[in-house]
Amino acid sequence: MVATNRRFDPNLQRVRIVDGGTPRRVYVCTRCLKAGKVTKAL
């Protein structure tokens, strides 16, 4: 059996983050949100 290799895509969410003092919407993986690598804008 020759099956195609499984692809593991990141779980991306569109969230508002503060970038340089201005909030903007970007796609961020849930791992980065959970680890605190990006701060969500309130």
Beta strands, then each sheet from edge to edge (+ up, - down):
strand 1: 12-19
strand 2: 22-29
sheet 1: 1+ 2-
end
